[in-house]
Amino acid sequence: MNISTVKGVRMEAIAACVPENKVDNLEFAKAHFEEDMSSNIKALGVVERHVAVKEETTSMDMCVAAAEKIFAEGGVKKEDIGAVIFVTLTPDCLMPNNSTYAQHLLGLGKDVATLDINHACPGYVFGLWNAALIAQNLQKKVLLLDGDINSKYVSPWDKSTALLFGDAGTATVVTPDASAPNWHFTFMSDGSNRDAITVKLGMRYPLKKEYLDYQVWEDGGKRRFIDMYMNGRAVFDYVVDVVPEIANAFMDELETSGEEYEKLVLHQANHFMLKKLAKAIGFDHKTQMPVCMNKYGNTSSVSIPITISSELSEPVDHIFMIGMGAGLASGIADISLKGLKNLGVIEKEL
């Protein structure tokens, strides 16, 4: 197992932004599906979702709003930022990248480094790792933006995805601090099963007119070719069978165990699935596992930072973090949130 230890960094501030428009999942299901979906919604754990209604809204808008909240109220100065990382699978455009435009929109110095990371479910852990390494190397603060506007590529008539996904954006500042506890990371990637969760729009699948037409697929889902496809069974098996092995091995290497951590912060994929994962790695889901998918749904990689923003308003130190899913890939981290300034979740007309 490869373990990366990053010394001398801490998470200084975090904020999140969601559209103010809320979708009641029971009402949504009644409007889009003939059968009763209440049992499905209960298992998912998604009561409502925040979904953008304006066509022009993107992940950029939400992340920039979250970052501005930090600069206005978090005690972070724009001139202290040395790099911007933007984690998203829904960028404004293929080129140029989101992070470079975010630098401009936020009025940051032109000498900052800008980097985009295209990752879904485990993306925040990958982004946090890169932010920590860059902050350590530059000895400058790094602004980590993580946002996705999932509603743009999820069919409202696809039972496996329509009731699950919401829109959100976050901003995190990672700061050099020689006195901070060490952070530890490990990762797993298995691209052989990449089709378990996929959005087939790119250079291998250039846009065609017929890709915009809704059709019923073999799995029973009604969606466009460009919409997200998810094999729920394959993802479930990965999360409950493979991820616990990696997480337990990681804790063995660190000589820690579940009860030593204050919180287990997981990618908000499916409530039933998360409870099984927590139990498999020795955590109490009732006391250690904060959940926000009941309010925001699955917001892709954004779900970890929005969970911190919305559910960890009280001071928390030692946490265990797992992002898992699309790729198929996992990112696992043992970090400290000591001294974090949590500015919560703001809602905007988007």
LINLIN-V163383 format. One record per residue. N is the residue number from 1. PHI is phi in whole degrees, 0 to 359 (none if undefined). Layout:
# LINLIN-V163383
[[N/PHI] [N/PHI]]
This chain:
# LINLIN-V163383
[[1/none] [2/275] [3/237] [4/256] [5/251] [6/247] [7/257] [8/74] [9/221] [10/214] [11/273] [12/272] [13/208] [14/212] [15/208] [16/225] [17/220] [18/227] [19/295] [20/288] [21/292] [22/252] [23/249] [24/282] [25/294] [26/295] [27/293] [28/298] [29/297] [30/297] [31/280] [32/244] [33/228] [34/287] [35/276] [36/287] [37/254] [38/298] [39/291] [40/297] [41/295] [42/297] [43/293] [44/294] [45/84] [46/255] [47/276] [48/214] [49/223] [50/261] [51/228] [52/292] [53/249] [54/277] [55/298] [56/275] [57/292] [58/227] [59/299] [60/302] [61/299] [62/288] [63/292] [64/296] [65/297] [66/295] [67/294] [68/297] [69/298] [70/295] [71/293] [72/279] [73/232] [74/264] [75/75] [76/260] [77/265] [78/299] [79/289] [80/270] [81/278] [82/257] [83/201] [84/235] [85/245] [86/238] [87/265] [88/195] [89/249] [90/232] [91/289] [92/302] [93/202] [94/292] [95/205] [96/281] [97/283] [98/292] [99/297] [100/293] [101/288] [102/298] [103/304] [104/292] [105/298] [106/271] [107/68] [108/275] [109/298] [110/284] [111/267] [112/282] [113/279] [114/232] [115/213] [116/257] [117/235] [118/268] [119/213] [120/260] [121/312] [122/271] [123/299] [124/294] [125/294] [126/298] [127/294] [128/295] [129/299] [130/296] [131/298] [132/294] [133/296] [134/290] [135/299] [136/296] [137/286] [138/280] [139/56] [140/224] [141/287] [142/243] [143/265] [144/257] [145/257] [146/219] [147/207] [148/212] [149/248] [150/297] [151/297] [152/287] [153/225] [154/244] [155/287] [156/289] [157/247] [158/258] [159/298] [160/281] [161/233] [162/299] [163/269] [164/252] [165/263] [166/231] [167/251] [168/192] [169/216] [170/221] [171/224] [172/228] [173/251] [174/254] [175/236] [176/296] [177/201] [178/299] [179/269] [180/286] [181/297] [182/295] [183/256] [184/233] [185/226] [186/214] [187/222] [188/219] [189/227] [190/224] [191/290] [192/295] [193/243] [194/295] [195/284] [196/295] [197/223] [198/207] [199/237] [200/271] [201/220] [202/177] [203/291] [204/283] [205/231] [206/298] [207/299] [208/234] [209/303] [210/291] [211/291] [212/266] [213/267] [214/284] [215/211] [216/269] [217/264] [218/301] [219/279] [220/93] [221/281] [222/257] [223/200] [224/276] [225/301] [226/279] [227/280] [228/296] [229/246] [230/225] [231/270] [232/303] [233/294] [234/296] [235/292] [236/302] [237/299] [238/296] [239/289] [240/269] [241/253] [242/270] [243/301] [244/301] [245/298] [246/293] [247/296] [248/294] [249/295] [250/298] [251/295] [252/299] [253/296] [254/276] [255/59] [256/235] [257/211] [258/305] [259/290] [260/279] [261/262] [262/286] [263/219] [264/249] [265/256] [266/247] [267/303] [268/278] [269/268] [270/189] [271/299] [272/300] [273/294] [274/295] [275/296] [276/294] [277/296] [278/302] [279/297] [280/293] [281/246] [282/84] [283/248] [284/269] [285/293] [286/284] [287/249] [288/251] [289/251] [290/293] [291/229] [292/230] [293/292] [294/296] [295/260] [296/239] [297/74] [298/274] [299/253] [300/61] [301/297] [302/290] [303/295] [304/289] [305/295] [306/286] [307/294] [308/298] [309/298] [310/269] [311/249] [312/246] [313/288] [314/277] [315/302] [316/225] [317/254] [318/274] [319/232] [320/246] [321/235] [322/225] [323/249] [324/211] [325/146] [326/313] [327/143] [328/287] [329/209] [330/221] [331/230] [332/234] [333/220] [334/244] [335/222] [336/249] [337/252] [338/301] [339/83] [340/294] [341/264] [342/262] [343/264] [344/74] [345/244] [346/255] [347/248] [348/230] [349/283] [350/231]]
